[in-house]
């Protein structure tokens, strides 16, 4: 079944065409902490990522994003970025997943919000 998904879907994993192009012309330059593999074309300009797991662009960490979009010339493996003490760990977009943020009062939380402070008056039709 996994083999057939490479023919017909791109959202689960790489397609057969991507695998073939990577096999023929790709040079692996590194991996991130999530297992995503990064490639560049041998002697060329193209750069790409093959995701491990869900194909979700927000899973690419900032240092690899900068390399993919040519903001920096060296990969994070060649020139590791300086991590500032105040920087938070990279997290992908969790919208629609179990780890998503739900504010107080949303339907997934208690379903009731705090009382308004009195500066809001609801509109009533006449």
Buried (B, 14 or more C-beta within 10 A) or exposed (E): EEEEBBEEEEEBBBBEEBBEBBEEBBEEBBBBEBEBBBBBBEEEEEBBBBBBEEBEEEBBBEBBBBBBEEEBEEBBBEEEBEEEEEEEEBEBEEEEEEEEEEEEEEEEEEEEEEEEEEEEEEEEEE
